[in-house]
Amino acid sequence: MGAEETKKIQDNESKADKFVRLGEYRVNKVIDAIGRLENLSNRTNYEYTQEQVEAMFSIMEKRLLEVKGRFAPKKEKEDTFSFGRKAE
C-alpha cells in the first residue's frame, strides 16, 4: 500500500478506528522498549544497584499512572449537590 492510499484510509477512518490503529501501534512500541529494558537485567553485561532499579521503575510507574489517569472518566465535583439532572 502506497503513501497516498494510506493517507486516504486515514482521512476516512473514524475516531474509534484511529484510536485502535494508533493504540495498537504505540502499545506494541512500548512492549518492544520494555523488552530492550529487560536486557539491562543481564548482570554479565551490566552492573547496577537496587536503588538504581527502584528509581528507574518508580519513574516509569509514576508516568504510567499519570497517563492512565487521563483515560479515567471525568468526575463531578464532590462538594456540589445535584438531583441527577443536567446543569442548565
C-alpha positions as CSV (number, residue, x, y, z in Angstrom):
1,M,0.0,0.0,0.0
2,G,1.4,3.4,-1.0
3,A,1.6,6.5,1.0
4,E,-1.3,8.1,-1.0
5,E,-3.5,5.1,-0.3
6,T,-2.6,5.1,3.4
7,K,-3.4,8.8,3.6
8,K,-6.9,8.2,2.0
9,I,-7.6,5.5,4.6
10,Q,-6.5,7.6,7.5
11,D,-8.6,10.6,6.2
12,N,-11.8,8.4,6.1
13,E,-11.3,6.4,9.3
14,S,-13.5,7.1,12.4
15,K,-12.1,8.4,15.6
16,A,-12.6,5.0,17.1
17,D,-10.7,3.2,14.3
18,K,-7.9,5.8,14.6
19,F,-7.7,5.1,18.3
20,V,-7.4,1.4,17.7
21,R,-4.9,1.7,14.9
22,L,-2.6,4.1,16.9
23,G,-3.2,2.4,20.2
24,E,-2.1,-1.0,18.8
25,Y,1.0,0.6,17.2
26,R,2.0,2.6,20.2
27,V,1.4,-0.1,22.8
28,N,3.5,-2.5,20.7
29,K,6.3,0.0,20.6
30,V,6.2,0.3,24.4
31,I,6.3,-3.5,24.7
32,D,9.3,-3.6,22.5
33,A,11.0,-0.9,24.6
34,I,10.3,-2.8,27.7
35,G,11.9,-5.9,26.2
36,R,15.0,-3.8,25.4
37,L,15.0,-2.5,29.0
38,E,14.8,-6.1,30.2
39,N,18.1,-6.7,28.5
40,L,19.7,-4.4,31.1
41,S,19.0,-7.0,33.8
42,N,21.8,-9.3,32.5
43,R,24.5,-8.9,35.2
44,T,27.0,-10.5,32.8
45,N,26.9,-7.3,30.8
46,Y,25.8,-4.6,33.3
47,E,26.3,-3.6,36.8
48,Y,23.7,-1.8,38.8
49,T,22.3,-1.2,42.3
50,Q,18.9,-2.0,43.6
51,E,18.4,1.8,44.2
52,Q,19.0,2.4,40.5
53,V,16.5,-0.2,39.6
54,E,13.9,1.2,42.0
55,A,14.5,4.7,40.7
56,M,14.1,3.5,37.1
57,F,10.8,1.6,37.8
58,S,9.5,4.3,40.1
59,I,9.6,7.0,37.4
60,M,8.0,4.6,34.8
61,E,5.2,3.6,37.2
62,K,4.5,7.2,38.1
63,R,4.3,8.2,34.5
64,L,2.1,5.2,33.6
65,L,-0.3,6.1,36.3
66,E,-0.4,9.7,35.1
67,V,-1.3,8.6,31.6
68,K,-3.8,6.0,32.8
69,G,-5.5,8.8,34.8
70,R,-6.0,10.8,31.6
71,F,-8.3,7.9,30.4
72,A,-10.5,7.9,33.5
73,P,-14.0,9.3,33.2
74,K,-14.4,12.9,34.4
75,K,-15.8,13.1,37.9
76,E,-18.4,15.6,39.0
77,K,-17.3,17.9,41.8
78,E,-17.9,16.1,45.1
79,D,-18.8,19.3,47.0
80,T,-21.9,20.1,45.0
81,F,-25.4,18.8,45.3
82,S,-27.5,17.5,42.4
83,F,-30.7,15.6,42.0
84,G,-29.1,13.9,39.0
85,R,-30.4,16.2,36.3
86,K,-28.1,18.0,33.9
87,A,-27.0,21.5,34.7
88,E,-28.8,24.3,32.9
